[in-house]
Every structure is written in C-alpha cells, then in structure tokens.
C-alpha cells in the first residue's frame, strides 16, 4: 500500500510545481490545466473502463454486473473513492474481484486538484508571502484529521480526500519551498543530487 502514498507525494510535487509557477506569472488558466489533466488521464482510463466492461458483461452474473455498473459510473465521474468509502474494505481478501477498486486513488487526486489551484490563486493574489505557511497548516491539519479518523473509521480515512490531502501537500510544500527558496535551492551539484536521490530511495524502502 505504500506505493499509493509515494505516488500522492510525487503528484503533489509535480502538479504544484507547474501550477504555482503559472499562477505567479499570471499564465495559469483552468481550461489549460484541466485540458492537460484530461489528455494525460482520459485515454488510458477509457481503454481500461471499456475493456473491463466487456469482460464483466461476458463473465459476471447479473448481481455482480449490476454492482460493477454502479462502480463504473462513479469511476467515470471521478468519484470512485466516495462510493467505496461507503463501506468497502480495501483490505479484505475478496475485494480482488472488484477490478475498479484500485481507481479510488485517481478520485482523490482529481478532487484535490479541483480545490488546490483555487487556493494557490487566492493566496498568491492577496497574501503571497503566506503561501508556504498556509500550505504547512493545511498539511498538518489533514494529518491530524487522518490520524483521528484512523482510530474511528478506517474506511473513510483510507478513501476520502480530506484525510489523504496531507500526502499530496507534502509534495506541494516541497514544490513551493523550492519555488520560493525557503531553505532550498535548485543549484545543487551532481554528487549532491545523486546522494539525495539515494537517500530518498532508502526512505521509500524503509
């Protein structure tokens, strides 16, 4: 399961690096942003959904196919994680027969990127000097909420974006730190970059 966590951090870093730079230079548009997201995601998603629909139509019984249809609909609108949060145990052994369950992470990501650019635009316009601080506050708040939810409702904690946002915000915070020069610099030597990459890999494996 660690792969999803790492993916969220990397995604938060990459997308924020692009969006924040465009927002600061007044080049950001929602149309262009979502067009890029759609071009990257929709082709593979459509092929996946079509292939699985054909498979399900041929091999599933009526009850299983009906359930698959509901999951297909929610996946198509980027809300699979919200559907699964209503009672799916991702850790149960029999969930392997639900071929769309892994797409829950895409829902979290897309829901986050509906809200995140708006936050960056508002802060950059009115309080640019506080972007790093407010991102850190949001990160810590999500982490606290996630930790509390893990003791009360592990399903919601696993699937819903407010409890997963801290992972995306870790990457976003690093991207903002690099952009603003908050104790970080892009002017690294080759050896420093290689050592940093090795250290990061060790952390992931750990």
KAWOWO-V304078 format. One record per residue. N is the residue number from 1. RES is the residue in one letter. PSI is psi in radians with two decimals (none if undefined). OMEGA is omega in whole degrees, 0 to 359 (NA if undefined). D_CENTER is the distance of its C-alpha to the mean C-alpha in Angstrom with 2 decimals. Layout:
n	res	psi	omega	d_center
N	RES	PSI	OMEGA	D_CENTER
N	RES	PSI	OMEGA	D_CENTER
This chain:
n	res	psi	omega	d_center
1	X	-0.22	183	14.09
2	X	-0.42	181	13.44
3	X	-0.67	180	11.93
4	X	-0.73	180	8.58
5	X	-0.80	179	8.76
6	X	-0.72	179	9.93
7	X	-0.76	180	7.45
8	X	-0.74	180	4.62
9	X	-0.81	180	7.79
10	X	-0.75	180	8.95
11	X	-0.77	179	6.35
12	X	-0.66	179	6.88
13	X	-0.87	185	10.43
14	X	-0.85	184	11.06
15	X	-0.74	180	9.93
16	X	-0.65	177	11.54
17	X	-0.74	181	14.49
18	X	-0.89	185	15.18
19	X	-0.79	184	14.74
20	X	-0.70	178	16.59
21	X	-0.72	179	19.33
22	X	-0.67	179	19.87
23	X	-0.77	181	19.98
24	X	-0.59	182	22.49
25	X	0.19	178	24.63
26	X	0.55	178	24.55
27	X	-0.06	185	23.27
28	X	2.34	170	20.03
29	X	2.45	180	20.20
30	X	-0.62	181	17.78
31	X	-0.84	181	19.64
32	X	-0.68	181	19.11
33	X	-0.88	182	15.42
34	X	-0.46	174	14.67
35	X	-0.71	178	17.35
36	X	-0.72	179	15.66
37	X	-0.75	180	12.37
38	X	-0.74	181	14.73
39	X	-0.55	181	16.87
40	X	-0.61	190	14.27
41	X	-0.79	192	12.78
42	X	-0.73	181	15.75
43	X	-0.87	180	18.48
44	X	-0.67	180	16.98
45	X	-0.76	180	15.68
46	X	-0.74	178	19.17
47	X	-0.75	179	20.97
48	X	-0.84	182	19.15
49	X	-0.69	179	19.86
50	X	-0.79	181	23.39
51	X	-0.78	181	24.20
52	X	-0.59	178	23.11
53	X	-0.74	178	25.01
54	X	-0.79	179	28.11
55	X	-0.82	182	27.85
56	X	-0.68	180	27.44
57	X	-0.63	183	30.33
58	X	-0.72	193	32.58
59	X	-0.30	184	31.91
60	X	2.61	171	30.64
61	X	3.05	187	33.14
62	X	-0.77	183	33.10
63	X	-0.81	180	31.30
64	X	-0.64	180	28.46
65	X	-0.67	177	28.20
66	X	-0.75	179	28.06
67	X	-0.69	177	25.16
68	X	-0.68	180	23.40
69	X	-0.70	178	24.12
70	X	-0.74	179	22.38
71	X	-0.62	178	19.21
72	X	-0.74	180	19.60
73	X	-0.87	182	19.91
74	X	-0.61	177	16.83
75	X	-0.68	183	14.76
76	X	-0.49	181	16.48
77	X	0.22	176	15.48
78	X	0.53	183	11.75
79	X	0.44	181	12.61
80	X	-0.67	181	13.05
81	X	-0.60	178	11.28
82	X	-0.71	177	13.75
83	X	-0.84	183	16.57
84	X	-0.44	180	15.99
85	X	-0.20	181	15.80
86	X	0.03	175	19.37
87	X	0.12	180	20.81
88	X	2.28	175	19.35
89	X	1.80	183	19.74
90	X	-0.36	185	17.22
91	X	-0.05	180	19.61
92	X	2.51	186	22.71
93	X	-0.48	184	24.52
94	X	0.02	181	25.24
95	X	-0.10	179	21.69
96	X	-0.32	180	22.02
97	X	0.03	178	23.94
98	X	1.62	189	20.96
99	X	-0.20	181	19.60
100	X	-0.01	187	16.68
101	X	-0.52	182	15.25
102	X	-0.24	183	12.86
103	X	0.02	177	11.09
104	X	-0.62	184	9.77
105	X	-0.55	178	6.35
106	X	-0.64	177	6.49
107	X	-0.79	179	7.61
108	X	-0.80	182	5.11
109	X	-0.83	183	2.93
110	X	-0.63	177	6.65
111	X	-0.67	178	7.99
112	X	-0.71	184	6.51
113	X	0.02	167	7.95
114	X	-0.65	186	11.03
115	X	-0.69	189	11.86
116	X	-0.80	178	10.95
117	X	-0.62	179	13.48
118	X	-0.76	178	16.04
119	X	-0.81	181	15.90
120	X	-0.70	180	16.45
121	X	-0.79	182	19.23
122	X	-0.84	182	20.99
123	X	-0.69	181	21.10
124	X	-0.57	180	22.04
125	X	-0.74	188	24.74
126	X	-0.56	184	26.29
127	X	1.09	185	25.36
128	X	-0.62	184	24.09
129	X	-0.20	183	25.41
130	X	0.09	184	23.22
131	X	-0.83	181	19.73
132	X	-0.81	182	19.28
133	X	-0.78	181	20.86
134	X	-0.60	176	18.95
135	X	-0.71	178	15.55
136	X	-0.72	178	17.01
137	X	-0.78	178	18.28
138	X	-0.72	179	15.03
139	X	-0.88	182	13.49
140	X	-0.63	178	16.62
141	X	-0.81	179	16.79
142	X	-0.69	179	13.47
143	X	-0.73	178	14.63
144	X	-0.82	179	17.98
145	X	-0.70	180	16.90
146	X	-0.77	181	14.86
147	X	-0.72	178	17.99
148	X	-0.78	181	20.29
149	X	-0.56	179	18.49
150	X	-0.47	180	18.60
151	X	-0.22	184	22.37
152	X	-0.72	183	22.69
153	X	1.58	186	20.27
154	X	-0.49	180	18.18
155	X	-0.85	178	16.91
156	X	-0.72	181	15.44
157	X	-0.54	183	14.08
158	X	-0.64	191	12.29
159	X	-0.50	192	10.88
160	X	2.52	189	10.60
161	X	-0.56	182	8.04
162	X	-0.43	179	10.84
163	X	-0.22	178	11.17
164	X	-0.15	186	7.73
165	X	-0.56	183	7.45
166	X	-0.52	179	9.82
167	X	-0.77	176	7.86
168	X	-0.61	182	5.84
169	X	-0.42	173	9.37
170	X	-0.85	177	11.21
171	X	-0.71	180	10.26
172	X	-0.71	181	10.96
173	X	-0.72	178	14.16
174	X	-0.73	180	15.36
175	X	-0.75	180	14.98
176	X	-0.68	179	16.96
177	X	-0.76	177	19.39
178	X	-0.77	183	20.18
179	X	-0.66	183	20.65
180	X	-0.11	181	22.86
181	X	0.57	180	24.59
182	X	1.44	178	23.96
183	X	0.17	182	25.67
184	X	2.80	180	24.03
185	X	2.53	175	25.35
186	X	-0.18	185	24.57
187	X	1.21	181	28.25
188	X	2.65	173	28.10
189	X	2.86	179	30.65
190	X	-0.74	180	29.95
191	X	-0.71	179	30.82
192	X	-0.71	179	28.50
193	X	-0.72	181	25.53
194	X	-0.71	178	26.54
195	X	-0.71	179	27.04
196	X	-0.73	178	23.66
197	X	-0.75	179	21.98
198	X	-0.75	179	24.15
199	X	-0.72	177	23.39
200	X	-0.72	178	19.61
201	X	-0.70	178	20.27
202	X	-0.71	179	22.57
203	X	-0.75	179	20.05
204	X	-0.82	180	17.53
205	X	-0.67	178	20.57
206	X	none	NA	21.78
